[in-house]
Amino acid sequence: MARSIDISTARHILNSGDPVDISVWKSDGSILELRNVISIRYDFYGGWRNVKILASGECRKLRDICIFRVNDCPVFL
C-alpha cells in the first residue's frame, strides 16, 4: 500500500526544486498528469503555484488544493 503525505509535506517536496510527478484535478473534473515538473513560484496567500514541465518547457499555473498525488503518494489535507 502506498503511503500518503500531508499537504504541507507535499509543499516541501514541491518547493525543494527537484523534478516530481504530480496529478491535478482540473476545473471540469478531469485529471491532469504532469511528469517531470519543477515548481518555479508559489503564492502562499493565493494558493497558486507555477510549475514548469521540463520536457516541453511549458509553464502552468495550478492551485495547491487541486494537487492530489505527488510522486505516486496520495496527498491529504
mmJSON file of the N, C-alpha and C atoms, coordinates in Angstrom:
{"data_MODEL":{"atom_site":{
"group_PDB":["ATOM","ATOM","ATOM","ATOM","ATOM","ATOM","ATOM","ATOM","ATOM","ATOM","ATOM","ATOM","ATOM","ATOM","ATOM","ATOM","ATOM","ATOM","ATOM","ATOM","ATOM","ATOM","ATOM","ATOM","ATOM","ATOM","ATOM","ATOM","ATOM","ATOM","ATOM","ATOM","ATOM","ATOM","ATOM","ATOM","ATOM","ATOM","ATOM","ATOM","ATOM","ATOM","ATOM","ATOM","ATOM","ATOM","ATOM","ATOM","ATOM","ATOM","ATOM","ATOM","ATOM","ATOM","ATOM","ATOM","ATOM","ATOM","ATOM","ATOM","ATOM","ATOM","ATOM","ATOM","ATOM","ATOM","ATOM","ATOM","ATOM","ATOM","ATOM","ATOM","ATOM","ATOM","ATOM","ATOM","ATOM","ATOM","ATOM","ATOM","ATOM","ATOM","ATOM","ATOM","ATOM","ATOM","ATOM","ATOM","ATOM","ATOM","ATOM","ATOM","ATOM","ATOM","ATOM","ATOM","ATOM","ATOM","ATOM","ATOM","ATOM","ATOM","ATOM","ATOM","ATOM","ATOM","ATOM","ATOM","ATOM","ATOM","ATOM","ATOM","ATOM","ATOM","ATOM","ATOM","ATOM","ATOM","ATOM","ATOM","ATOM","ATOM","ATOM","ATOM","ATOM","ATOM","ATOM","ATOM","ATOM","ATOM","ATOM","ATOM","ATOM","ATOM","ATOM","ATOM","ATOM","ATOM","ATOM","ATOM","ATOM","ATOM","ATOM","ATOM","ATOM","ATOM","ATOM","ATOM","ATOM","ATOM","ATOM","ATOM","ATOM","ATOM","ATOM","ATOM","ATOM","ATOM","ATOM","ATOM","ATOM","ATOM","ATOM","ATOM","ATOM","ATOM","ATOM","ATOM","ATOM","ATOM","ATOM","ATOM","ATOM","ATOM","ATOM","ATOM","ATOM","ATOM","ATOM","ATOM","ATOM","ATOM","ATOM","ATOM","ATOM","ATOM","ATOM","ATOM","ATOM","ATOM","ATOM","ATOM","ATOM","ATOM","ATOM","ATOM","ATOM","ATOM","ATOM","ATOM","ATOM","ATOM","ATOM","ATOM","ATOM","ATOM","ATOM","ATOM","ATOM","ATOM","ATOM","ATOM","ATOM","ATOM","ATOM","ATOM","ATOM","ATOM","ATOM","ATOM","ATOM","ATOM","ATOM","ATOM","ATOM","ATOM","ATOM","ATOM","ATOM","ATOM","ATOM"],
"id":[1,2,3,4,5,6,7,8,9,10,11,12,13,14,15,16,17,18,19,20,21,22,23,24,25,26,27,28,29,30,31,32,33,34,35,36,37,38,39,40,41,42,43,44,45,46,47,48,49,50,51,52,53,54,55,56,57,58,59,60,61,62,63,64,65,66,67,68,69,70,71,72,73,74,75,76,77,78,79,80,81,82,83,84,85,86,87,88,89,90,91,92,93,94,95,96,97,98,99,100,101,102,103,104,105,106,107,108,109,110,111,112,113,114,115,116,117,118,119,120,121,122,123,124,125,126,127,128,129,130,131,132,133,134,135,136,137,138,139,140,141,142,143,144,145,146,147,148,149,150,151,152,153,154,155,156,157,158,159,160,161,162,163,164,165,166,167,168,169,170,171,172,173,174,175,176,177,178,179,180,181,182,183,184,185,186,187,188,189,190,191,192,193,194,195,196,197,198,199,200,201,202,203,204,205,206,207,208,209,210,211,212,213,214,215,216,217,218,219,220,221,222,223,224,225,226,227,228,229,230,231],
"type_symbol":["N","C","C","N","C","C","N","C","C","N","C","C","N","C","C","N","C","C","N","C","C","N","C","C","N","C","C","N","C","C","N","C","C","N","C","C","N","C","C","N","C","C","N","C","C","N","C","C","N","C","C","N","C","C","N","C","C","N","C","C","N","C","C","N","C","C","N","C","C","N","C","C","N","C","C","N","C","C","N","C","C","N","C","C","N","C","C","N","C","C","N","C","C","N","C","C","N","C","C","N","C","C","N","C","C","N","C","C","N","C","C","N","C","C","N","C","C","N","C","C","N","C","C","N","C","C","N","C","C","N","C","C","N","C","C","N","C","C","N","C","C","N","C","C","N","C","C","N","C","C","N","C","C","N","C","C","N","C","C","N","C","C","N","C","C","N","C","C","N","C","C","N","C","C","N","C","C","N","C","C","N","C","C","N","C","C","N","C","C","N","C","C","N","C","C","N","C","C","N","C","C","N","C","C","N","C","C","N","C","C","N","C","C","N","C","C","N","C","C","N","C","C","N","C","C","N","C","C","N","C","C"],
"label_atom_id":["N","CA","C","N","CA","C","N","CA","C","N","CA","C","N","CA","C","N","CA","C","N","CA","C","N","CA","C","N","CA","C","N","CA","C","N","CA","C","N","CA","C","N","CA","C","N","CA","C","N","CA","C","N","CA","C","N","CA","C","N","CA","C","N","CA","C","N","CA","C","N","CA","C","N","CA","C","N","CA","C","N","CA","C","N","CA","C","N","CA","C","N","CA","C","N","CA","C","N","CA","C","N","CA","C","N","CA","C","N","CA","C","N","CA","C","N","CA","C","N","CA","C","N","CA","C","N","CA","C","N","CA","C","N","CA","C","N","CA","C","N","CA","C","N","CA","C","N","CA","C","N","CA","C","N","CA","C","N","CA","C","N","CA","C","N","CA","C","N","CA","C","N","CA","C","N","CA","C","N","CA","C","N","CA","C","N","CA","C","N","CA","C","N","CA","C","N","CA","C","N","CA","C","N","CA","C","N","CA","C","N","CA","C","N","CA","C","N","CA","C","N","CA","C","N","CA","C","N","CA","C","N","CA","C","N","CA","C","N","CA","C","N","CA","C","N","CA","C","N","CA","C","N","CA","C","N","CA","C","N","CA","C","N","CA","C","N","CA","C"],
"label_alt_id":[null,null,null,null,null,null,null,null,null,null,null,null,null,null,null,null,null,null,null,null,null,null,null,null,null,null,null,null,null,null,null,null,null,null,null,null,null,null,null,null,null,null,null,null,null,null,null,null,null,null,null,null,null,null,null,null,null,null,null,null,null,null,null,null,null,null,null,null,null,null,null,null,null,null,null,null,null,null,null,null,null,null,null,null,null,null,null,null,null,null,null,null,null,null,null,null,null,null,null,null,null,null,null,null,null,null,null,null,null,null,null,null,null,null,null,null,null,null,null,null,null,null,null,null,null,null,null,null,null,null,null,null,null,null,null,null,null,null,null,null,null,null,null,null,null,null,null,null,null,null,null,null,null,null,null,null,null,null,null,null,null,null,null,null,null,null,null,null,null,null,null,null,null,null,null,null,null,null,null,null,null,null,null,null,null,null,null,null,null,null,null,null,null,null,null,null,null,null,null,null,null,null,null,null,null,null,null,null,null,null,null,null,null,null,null,null,null,null,null,null,null,null,null,null,null,null,null,null,null,null,null],
"label_comp_id":["MET","MET","MET","ALA","ALA","ALA","ARG","ARG","ARG","SER","SER","SER","ILE","ILE","ILE","ASP","ASP","ASP","ILE","ILE","ILE","SER","SER","SER","THR","THR","THR","ALA","ALA","ALA","ARG","ARG","ARG","HIS","HIS","HIS","ILE","ILE","ILE","LEU","LEU","LEU","ASN","ASN","ASN","SER","SER","SER","GLY","GLY","GLY","ASP","ASP","ASP","PRO","PRO","PRO","VAL","VAL","VAL","ASP","ASP","ASP","ILE","ILE","ILE","SER","SER","SER","VAL","VAL","VAL","TRP","TRP","TRP","LYS","LYS","LYS","SER","SER","SER","ASP","ASP","ASP","GLY","GLY","GLY","SER","SER","SER","ILE","ILE","ILE","LEU","LEU","LEU","GLU","GLU","GLU","LEU","LEU","LEU","ARG","ARG","ARG","ASN","ASN","ASN","VAL","VAL","VAL","ILE","ILE","ILE","SER","SER","SER","ILE","ILE","ILE","ARG","ARG","ARG","TYR","TYR","TYR","ASP","ASP","ASP","PHE","PHE","PHE","TYR","TYR","TYR","GLY","GLY","GLY","GLY","GLY","GLY","TRP","TRP","TRP","ARG","ARG","ARG","ASN","ASN","ASN","VAL","VAL","VAL","LYS","LYS","LYS","ILE","ILE","ILE","LEU","LEU","LEU","ALA","ALA","ALA","SER","SER","SER","GLY","GLY","GLY","GLU","GLU","GLU","CYS","CYS","CYS","ARG","ARG","ARG","LYS","LYS","LYS","LEU","LEU","LEU","ARG","ARG","ARG","ASP","ASP","ASP","ILE","ILE","ILE","CYS","CYS","CYS","ILE","ILE","ILE","PHE","PHE","PHE","ARG","ARG","ARG","VAL","VAL","VAL","ASN","ASN","ASN","ASP","ASP","ASP","CYS","CYS","CYS","PRO","PRO","PRO","VAL","VAL","VAL","PHE","PHE","PHE","LEU","LEU","LEU"],
"label_asym_id":["A","A","A","A","A","A","A","A","A","A","A","A","A","A","A","A","A","A","A","A","A","A","A","A","A","A","A","A","A","A","A","A","A","A","A","A","A","A","A","A","A","A","A","A","A","A","A","A","A","A","A","A","A","A","A","A","A","A","A","A","A","A","A","A","A","A","A","A","A","A","A","A","A","A","A","A","A","A","A","A","A","A","A","A","A","A","A","A","A","A","A","A","A","A","A","A","A","A","A","A","A","A","A","A","A","A","A","A","A","A","A","A","A","A","A","A","A","A","A","A","A","A","A","A","A","A","A","A","A","A","A","A","A","A","A","A","A","A","A","A","A","A","A","A","A","A","A","A","A","A","A","A","A","A","A","A","A","A","A","A","A","A","A","A","A","A","A","A","A","A","A","A","A","A","A","A","A","A","A","A","A","A","A","A","A","A","A","A","A","A","A","A","A","A","A","A","A","A","A","A","A","A","A","A","A","A","A","A","A","A","A","A","A","A","A","A","A","A","A","A","A","A","A","A","A","A","A","A","A","A","A"],
"label_entity_id":["1","1","1","1","1","1","1","1","1","1","1","1","1","1","1","1","1","1","1","1","1","1","1","1","1","1","1","1","1","1","1","1","1","1","1","1","1","1","1","1","1","1","1","1","1","1","1","1","1","1","1","1","1","1","1","1","1","1","1","1","1","1","1","1","1","1","1","1","1","1","1","1","1","1","1","1","1","1","1","1","1","1","1","1","1","1","1","1","1","1","1","1","1","1","1","1","1","1","1","1","1","1","1","1","1","1","1","1","1","1","1","1","1","1","1","1","1","1","1","1","1","1","1","1","1","1","1","1","1","1","1","1","1","1","1","1","1","1","1","1","1","1","1","1","1","1","1","1","1","1","1","1","1","1","1","1","1","1","1","1","1","1","1","1","1","1","1","1","1","1","1","1","1","1","1","1","1","1","1","1","1","1","1","1","1","1","1","1","1","1","1","1","1","1","1","1","1","1","1","1","1","1","1","1","1","1","1","1","1","1","1","1","1","1","1","1","1","1","1","1","1","1","1","1","1","1","1","1","1","1","1"],
"label_seq_id":[1,1,1,2,2,2,3,3,3,4,4,4,5,5,5,6,6,6,7,7,7,8,8,8,9,9,9,10,10,10,11,11,11,12,12,12,13,13,13,14,14,14,15,15,15,16,16,16,17,17,17,18,18,18,19,19,19,20,20,20,21,21,21,22,22,22,23,23,23,24,24,24,25,25,25,26,26,26,27,27,27,28,28,28,29,29,29,30,30,30,31,31,31,32,32,32,33,33,33,34,34,34,35,35,35,36,36,36,37,37,37,38,38,38,39,39,39,40,40,40,41,41,41,42,42,42,43,43,43,44,44,44,45,45,45,46,46,46,47,47,47,48,48,48,49,49,49,50,50,50,51,51,51,52,52,52,53,53,53,54,54,54,55,55,55,56,56,56,57,57,57,58,58,58,59,59,59,60,60,60,61,61,61,62,62,62,63,63,63,64,64,64,65,65,65,66,66,66,67,67,67,68,68,68,69,69,69,70,70,70,71,71,71,72,72,72,73,73,73,74,74,74,75,75,75,76,76,76,77,77,77],
"pdbx_PDB_ins_code":[null,null,null,null,null,null,null,null,null,null,null,null,null,null,null,null,null,null,null,null,null,null,null,null,null,null,null,null,null,null,null,null,null,null,null,null,null,null,null,null,null,null,null,null,null,null,null,null,null,null,null,null,null,null,null,null,null,null,null,null,null,null,null,null,null,null,null,null,null,null,null,null,null,null,null,null,null,null,null,null,null,null,null,null,null,null,null,null,null,null,null,null,null,null,null,null,null,null,null,null,null,null,null,null,null,null,null,null,null,null,null,null,null,null,null,null,null,null,null,null,null,null,null,null,null,null,null,null,null,null,null,null,null,null,null,null,null,null,null,null,null,null,null,null,null,null,null,null,null,null,null,null,null,null,null,null,null,null,null,null,null,null,null,null,null,null,null,null,null,null,null,null,null,null,null,null,null,null,null,null,null,null,null,null,null,null,null,null,null,null,null,null,null,null,null,null,null,null,null,null,null,null,null,null,null,null,null,null,null,null,null,null,null,null,null,null,null,null,null,null,null,null,null,null,null,null,null,null,null,null,null],
"Cartn_x":[0.843,0.0,0.884,0.556,1.331,1.093,2.135,1.981,1.412,0.657,0.089,0.854,0.794,1.516,0.555,0.897,0.136,0.405,-0.52,-0.345,0.892,1.237,2.432,3.696,3.702,4.843,4.94,3.802,3.786,4.34,4.009,4.549,6.06,6.581,8.035,8.712,8.094,8.648,8.655,7.559,7.47,8.424,8.598,9.475,10.953,11.289,12.692,13.443,12.712,13.358,13.699,13.429,13.682,12.521,12.793,11.712,10.792,9.495,8.496,7.417,6.617,5.426,4.22,3.243,2.055,0.794,-0.28,-1.613,-2.496,-3.248,-4.034,-5.448,-6.431,-7.806,-7.979,-8.58,-8.886,-10.276,-10.64,-11.928,-13.122,-12.949,-14.051,-14.118,-13.239,-13.252,-12.323,-11.719,-10.791,-9.443,-8.622,-7.326,-6.219,-5.297,-4.136,-2.905,-2.2,-0.972,0.208,1.016,2.196,3.439,4.298,5.508,6.735,7.666,8.96,8.787,8.165,7.945,8.696,8.983,9.562,8.693,8.644,7.89,8.811,8.349,9.197,8.716,7.461,6.945,5.742,5.607,4.49,3.952,2.628,1.949,1.144,1.653,1.026,-0.368,-0.531,-1.813,-2.87,-2.473,-3.418,-3.617,-2.651,-2.741,-2.367,-1.712,-1.329,0.129,0.446,1.816,2.073,3.208,3.627,4.613,4.347,5.237,5.706,6.897,7.464,7.667,7.135,7.32,8.67,9.593,10.958,11.072,10.247,10.345,9.987,8.97,8.5,8.834,9.153,9.413,8.147,6.99,5.706,5.548,4.987,4.691,3.181,2.765,1.344,1.121,-0.064,-0.451,-1.475,-1.183,-2.027,-2.396,-3.54,-3.907,-3.394,-2.754,-2.221,-3.302,-4.491,-5.578,-6.025,-5.728,-6.134,-5.11,-3.948,-2.926,-3.294,-3.508,-3.905,-2.911,-1.841,-0.814,0.533,1.554,2.924,3.818,4.513,5.393,4.671,3.476,2.646,2.266,2.353,1.888,0.632,-0.477,-1.696,-1.47,-2.052,-1.916,-3.257,-3.212,-4.442,-4.314,-5.464,-5.496,-5.407],
"Cartn_y":[-1.186,0.0,1.243,2.201,3.435,4.297,4.918,5.8,7.133,7.787,9.082,10.179,11.386,12.511,13.678,14.505,15.699,16.778,17.732,18.821,19.656,19.829,20.612,19.866,18.539,17.745,17.816,17.782,17.904,19.264,20.314,21.642,21.677,21.018,20.958,20.211,19.133,18.371,19.223,19.922,20.762,21.951,22.529,23.693,23.336,22.046,21.63,21.913,22.022,22.283,21.021,19.859,18.593,18.266,17.62,17.221,16.186,16.362,15.466,15.156,14.144,13.815,14.167,14.879,15.269,14.963,14.747,14.578,15.687,16.334,17.511,17.366,17.77,17.854,19.158,19.097,20.292,20.784,21.976,22.576,21.783,21.032,20.231,18.836,18.547,17.264,16.227,16.511,15.552,15.63,14.64,14.541,14.888,15.722,16.123,15.483,14.657,14.005,14.784,15.33,16.09,15.344,15.002,14.24,15.136,14.952,15.639,17.164,17.695,19.138,19.682,20.975,21.664,22.875,23.212,24.39,25.597,26.632,27.809,29.011,28.984,30.094,29.607,30.116,29.709,30.927,31.108,32.188,31.573,31.679,31.058,31.607,32.92,33.535,33.274,33.182,32.891,31.402,30.592,29.151,28.697,29.555,29.25,28.846,28.003,27.549,27.535,28.044,27.947,26.792,25.882,24.754,24.771,24.22,24.144,22.683,22.277,20.922,20.893,20.091,20.117,19.589,18.638,18.053,19.057,19.884,20.798,22.26,22.593,23.982,24.772,24.127,24.782,25.106,26.279,26.678,26.633,26.133,26.05,26.617,27.178,27.74,26.805,26.308,25.328,25.808,25.341,25.574,24.406,24.688,23.628,22.679,23.186,22.372,21.317,21.507,20.569,19.464,19.559,18.513,17.372,16.179,15.059,13.897,13.989,12.96,13.579,13.274,13.72,12.48,12.217,11.041,9.761,9.559,8.376,8.212,9.272,9.25,10.121,9.571,10.385,11.514,12.675,13.852,14.079,14.245,14.542,15.895,16.49,17.793,17.577],
"Cartn_z":[0.0,0.0,0.0,-0.822,-0.918,0.317,0.798,1.946,1.462,2.303,1.948,2.676,2.129,2.708,2.936,3.882,4.205,3.161,3.016,2.045,2.349,3.628,3.966,3.548,3.66,3.191,1.672,1.0,-0.458,-0.885,-0.14,-0.455,-0.292,0.743,0.943,-0.201,-0.655,-1.773,-3.036,-3.293,-4.486,-4.422,-3.243,-3.093,-3.09,-3.03,-2.978,-4.279,-5.384,-6.671,-7.446,-6.862,-7.546,-8.483,-9.618,-10.525,-9.861,-10.027,-9.439,-10.474,-10.17,-10.95,-10.089,-10.665,-9.904,-10.697,-9.954,-10.538,-9.986,-10.876,-10.516,-11.061,-10.254,-10.741,-11.502,-12.688,-13.462,-13.088,-13.547,-13.178,-13.699,-14.782,-15.31,-14.677,-13.716,-13.011,-13.592,-14.731,-15.311,-14.582,-14.814,-14.129,-15.105,-14.654,-15.432,-14.8,-15.552,-15.083,-15.633,-14.752,-15.159,-14.695,-15.618,-15.323,-15.445,-14.53,-14.565,-14.582,-13.521,-13.393,-12.182,-12.221,-11.071,-10.75,-9.475,-9.05,-9.166,-9.868,-10.043,-9.236,-8.784,-7.976,-7.195,-5.96,-5.116,-4.384,-4.432,-3.726,-2.587,-1.357,-0.193,0.053,-0.007,0.309,-0.755,-1.994,-3.069,-3.296,-2.853,-3.047,-4.445,-5.218,-6.594,-6.668,-7.615,-7.85,-9.354,-9.774,-11.168,-11.276,-12.205,-12.431,-13.879,-14.077,-15.418,-15.768,-16.923,-17.422,-18.132,-17.616,-18.129,-19.554,-19.938,-21.279,-22.375,-22.127,-23.168,-22.883,-21.631,-21.274,-20.987,-21.043,-20.798,-19.315,-19.024,-17.647,-17.442,-16.264,-15.935,-14.555,-14.345,-13.057,-12.428,-11.22,-10.554,-9.165,-8.677,-7.276,-6.458,-5.326,-4.471,-3.994,-3.739,-3.21,-4.22,-5.498,-6.539,-6.787,-6.165,-6.303,-5.363,-5.906,-5.062,-5.068,-5.859,-5.844,-6.21,-5.418,-5.683,-5.643,-6.739,-6.839,-6.411,-6.914,-6.645,-5.183,-4.391,-2.997,-2.909,-2.429,-2.274,-1.269,-1.56,-0.699,-0.007,1.316,2.061,2.724,3.036,3.68,5.144],
"occupancy":[1.0,1.0,1.0,1.0,1.0,1.0,1.0,1.0,1.0,1.0,1.0,1.0,1.0,1.0,1.0,1.0,1.0,1.0,1.0,1.0,1.0,1.0,1.0,1.0,1.0,1.0,1.0,1.0,1.0,1.0,1.0,1.0,1.0,1.0,1.0,1.0,1.0,1.0,1.0,1.0,1.0,1.0,1.0,1.0,1.0,1.0,1.0,1.0,1.0,1.0,1.0,1.0,1.0,1.0,1.0,1.0,1.0,1.0,1.0,1.0,1.0,1.0,1.0,1.0,1.0,1.0,1.0,1.0,1.0,1.0,1.0,1.0,1.0,1.0,1.0,1.0,1.0,1.0,1.0,1.0,1.0,1.0,1.0,1.0,1.0,1.0,1.0,1.0,1.0,1.0,1.0,1.0,1.0,1.0,1.0,1.0,1.0,1.0,1.0,1.0,1.0,1.0,1.0,1.0,1.0,1.0,1.0,1.0,1.0,1.0,1.0,1.0,1.0,1.0,1.0,1.0,1.0,1.0,1.0,1.0,1.0,1.0,1.0,1.0,1.0,1.0,1.0,1.0,1.0,1.0,1.0,1.0,1.0,1.0,1.0,1.0,1.0,1.0,1.0,1.0,1.0,1.0,1.0,1.0,1.0,1.0,1.0,1.0,1.0,1.0,1.0,1.0,1.0,1.0,1.0,1.0,1.0,1.0,1.0,1.0,1.0,1.0,1.0,1.0,1.0,1.0,1.0,1.0,1.0,1.0,1.0,1.0,1.0,1.0,1.0,1.0,1.0,1.0,1.0,1.0,1.0,1.0,1.0,1.0,1.0,1.0,1.0,1.0,1.0,1.0,1.0,1.0,1.0,1.0,1.0,1.0,1.0,1.0,1.0,1.0,1.0,1.0,1.0,1.0,1.0,1.0,1.0,1.0,1.0,1.0,1.0,1.0,1.0,1.0,1.0,1.0,1.0,1.0,1.0,1.0,1.0,1.0,1.0,1.0,1.0,1.0,1.0,1.0,1.0,1.0,1.0],
"B_iso_or_equiv":[0.0,0.0,0.0,0.0,0.0,0.0,0.0,0.0,0.0,0.0,0.0,0.0,0.0,0.0,0.0,0.0,0.0,0.0,0.0,0.0,0.0,0.0,0.0,0.0,0.0,0.0,0.0,0.0,0.0,0.0,0.0,0.0,0.0,0.0,0.0,0.0,0.0,0.0,0.0,0.0,0.0,0.0,0.0,0.0,0.0,0.0,0.0,0.0,0.0,0.0,0.0,0.0,0.0,0.0,0.0,0.0,0.0,0.0,0.0,0.0,0.0,0.0,0.0,0.0,0.0,0.0,0.0,0.0,0.0,0.0,0.0,0.0,0.0,0.0,0.0,0.0,0.0,0.0,0.0,0.0,0.0,0.0,0.0,0.0,0.0,0.0,0.0,0.0,0.0,0.0,0.0,0.0,0.0,0.0,0.0,0.0,0.0,0.0,0.0,0.0,0.0,0.0,0.0,0.0,0.0,0.0,0.0,0.0,0.0,0.0,0.0,0.0,0.0,0.0,0.0,0.0,0.0,0.0,0.0,0.0,0.0,0.0,0.0,0.0,0.0,0.0,0.0,0.0,0.0,0.0,0.0,0.0,0.0,0.0,0.0,0.0,0.0,0.0,0.0,0.0,0.0,0.0,0.0,0.0,0.0,0.0,0.0,0.0,0.0,0.0,0.0,0.0,0.0,0.0,0.0,0.0,0.0,0.0,0.0,0.0,0.0,0.0,0.0,0.0,0.0,0.0,0.0,0.0,0.0,0.0,0.0,0.0,0.0,0.0,0.0,0.0,0.0,0.0,0.0,0.0,0.0,0.0,0.0,0.0,0.0,0.0,0.0,0.0,0.0,0.0,0.0,0.0,0.0,0.0,0.0,0.0,0.0,0.0,0.0,0.0,0.0,0.0,0.0,0.0,0.0,0.0,0.0,0.0,0.0,0.0,0.0,0.0,0.0,0.0,0.0,0.0,0.0,0.0,0.0,0.0,0.0,0.0,0.0,0.0,0.0,0.0,0.0,0.0,0.0,0.0,0.0],
"pdbx_formal_charge":[null,null,null,null,null,null,null,null,null,null,null,null,null,null,null,null,null,null,null,null,null,null,null,null,null,null,null,null,null,null,null,null,null,null,null,null,null,null,null,null,null,null,null,null,null,null,null,null,null,null,null,null,null,null,null,null,null,null,null,null,null,null,null,null,null,null,null,null,null,null,null,null,null,null,null,null,null,null,null,null,null,null,null,null,null,null,null,null,null,null,null,null,null,null,null,null,null,null,null,null,null,null,null,null,null,null,null,null,null,null,null,null,null,null,null,null,null,null,null,null,null,null,null,null,null,null,null,null,null,null,null,null,null,null,null,null,null,null,null,null,null,null,null,null,null,null,null,null,null,null,null,null,null,null,null,null,null,null,null,null,null,null,null,null,null,null,null,null,null,null,null,null,null,null,null,null,null,null,null,null,null,null,null,null,null,null,null,null,null,null,null,null,null,null,null,null,null,null,null,null,null,null,null,null,null,null,null,null,null,null,null,null,null,null,null,null,null,null,null,null,null,null,null,null,null,null,null,null,null,null,null],
"auth_seq_id":[1,1,1,2,2,2,3,3,3,4,4,4,5,5,5,6,6,6,7,7,7,8,8,8,9,9,9,10,10,10,11,11,11,12,12,12,13,13,13,14,14,14,15,15,15,16,16,16,17,17,17,18,18,18,19,19,19,20,20,20,21,21,21,22,22,22,23,23,23,24,24,24,25,25,25,26,26,26,27,27,27,28,28,28,29,29,29,30,30,30,31,31,31,32,32,32,33,33,33,34,34,34,35,35,35,36,36,36,37,37,37,38,38,38,39,39,39,40,40,40,41,41,41,42,42,42,43,43,43,44,44,44,45,45,45,46,46,46,47,47,47,48,48,48,49,49,49,50,50,50,51,51,51,52,52,52,53,53,53,54,54,54,55,55,55,56,56,56,57,57,57,58,58,58,59,59,59,60,60,60,61,61,61,62,62,62,63,63,63,64,64,64,65,65,65,66,66,66,67,67,67,68,68,68,69,69,69,70,70,70,71,71,71,72,72,72,73,73,73,74,74,74,75,75,75,76,76,76,77,77,77],
"auth_comp_id":["MET","MET","MET","ALA","ALA","ALA","ARG","ARG","ARG","SER","SER","SER","ILE","ILE","ILE","ASP","ASP","ASP","ILE","ILE","ILE","SER","SER","SER","THR","THR","THR","ALA","ALA","ALA","ARG","ARG","ARG","HIS","HIS","HIS","ILE","ILE","ILE","LEU","LEU","LEU","ASN","ASN","ASN","SER","SER","SER","GLY","GLY","GLY","ASP","ASP","ASP","PRO","PRO","PRO","VAL","VAL","VAL","ASP","ASP","ASP","ILE","ILE","ILE","SER","SER","SER","VAL","VAL","VAL","TRP","TRP","TRP","LYS","LYS","LYS","SER","SER","SER","ASP","ASP","ASP","GLY","GLY","GLY","SER","SER","SER","ILE","ILE","ILE","LEU","LEU","LEU","GLU","GLU","GLU","LEU","LEU","LEU","ARG","ARG","ARG","ASN","ASN","ASN","VAL","VAL","VAL","ILE","ILE","ILE","SER","SER","SER","ILE","ILE","ILE","ARG","ARG","ARG","TYR","TYR","TYR","ASP","ASP","ASP","PHE","PHE","PHE","TYR","TYR","TYR","GLY","GLY","GLY","GLY","GLY","GLY","TRP","TRP","TRP","ARG","ARG","ARG","ASN","ASN","ASN","VAL","VAL","VAL","LYS","LYS","LYS","ILE","ILE","ILE","LEU","LEU","LEU","ALA","ALA","ALA","SER","SER","SER","GLY","GLY","GLY","GLU","GLU","GLU","CYS","CYS","CYS","ARG","ARG","ARG","LYS","LYS","LYS","LEU","LEU","LEU","ARG","ARG","ARG","ASP","ASP","ASP","ILE","ILE","ILE","CYS","CYS","CYS","ILE","ILE","ILE","PHE","PHE","PHE","ARG","ARG","ARG","VAL","VAL","VAL","ASN","ASN","ASN","ASP","ASP","ASP","CYS","CYS","CYS","PRO","PRO","PRO","VAL","VAL","VAL","PHE","PHE","PHE","LEU","LEU","LEU"],
"auth_asym_id":["A","A","A","A","A","A","A","A","A","A","A","A","A","A","A","A","A","A","A","A","A","A","A","A","A","A","A","A","A","A","A","A","A","A","A","A","A","A","A","A","A","A","A","A","A","A","A","A","A","A","A","A","A","A","A","A","A","A","A","A","A","A","A","A","A","A","A","A","A","A","A","A","A","A","A","A","A","A","A","A","A","A","A","A","A","A","A","A","A","A","A","A","A","A","A","A","A","A","A","A","A","A","A","A","A","A","A","A","A","A","A","A","A","A","A","A","A","A","A","A","A","A","A","A","A","A","A","A","A","A","A","A","A","A","A","A","A","A","A","A","A","A","A","A","A","A","A","A","A","A","A","A","A","A","A","A","A","A","A","A","A","A","A","A","A","A","A","A","A","A","A","A","A","A","A","A","A","A","A","A","A","A","A","A","A","A","A","A","A","A","A","A","A","A","A","A","A","A","A","A","A","A","A","A","A","A","A","A","A","A","A","A","A","A","A","A","A","A","A","A","A","A","A","A","A","A","A","A","A","A","A"],
"auth_atom_id":["N","CA","C","N","CA","C","N","CA","C","N","CA","C","N","CA","C","N","CA","C","N","CA","C","N","CA","C","N","CA","C","N","CA","C","N","CA","C","N","CA","C","N","CA","C","N","CA","C","N","CA","C","N","CA","C","N","CA","C","N","CA","C","N","CA","C","N","CA","C","N","CA","C","N","CA","C","N","CA","C","N","CA","C","N","CA","C","N","CA","C","N","CA","C","N","CA","C","N","CA","C","N","CA","C","N","CA","C","N","CA","C","N","CA","C","N","CA","C","N","CA","C","N","CA","C","N","CA","C","N","CA","C","N","CA","C","N","CA","C","N","CA","C","N","CA","C","N","CA","C","N","CA","C","N","CA","C","N","CA","C","N","CA","C","N","CA","C","N","CA","C","N","CA","C","N","CA","C","N","CA","C","N","CA","C","N","CA","C","N","CA","C","N","CA","C","N","CA","C","N","CA","C","N","CA","C","N","CA","C","N","CA","C","N","CA","C","N","CA","C","N","CA","C","N","CA","C","N","CA","C","N","CA","C","N","CA","C","N","CA","C","N","CA","C","N","CA","C","N","CA","C","N","CA","C","N","CA","C","N","CA","C","N","CA","C","N","CA","C"],
"pdbx_PDB_model_num":[1,1,1,1,1,1,1,1,1,1,1,1,1,1,1,1,1,1,1,1,1,1,1,1,1,1,1,1,1,1,1,1,1,1,1,1,1,1,1,1,1,1,1,1,1,1,1,1,1,1,1,1,1,1,1,1,1,1,1,1,1,1,1,1,1,1,1,1,1,1,1,1,1,1,1,1,1,1,1,1,1,1,1,1,1,1,1,1,1,1,1,1,1,1,1,1,1,1,1,1,1,1,1,1,1,1,1,1,1,1,1,1,1,1,1,1,1,1,1,1,1,1,1,1,1,1,1,1,1,1,1,1,1,1,1,1,1,1,1,1,1,1,1,1,1,1,1,1,1,1,1,1,1,1,1,1,1,1,1,1,1,1,1,1,1,1,1,1,1,1,1,1,1,1,1,1,1,1,1,1,1,1,1,1,1,1,1,1,1,1,1,1,1,1,1,1,1,1,1,1,1,1,1,1,1,1,1,1,1,1,1,1,1,1,1,1,1,1,1,1,1,1,1,1,1,1,1,1,1,1,1]
}}}
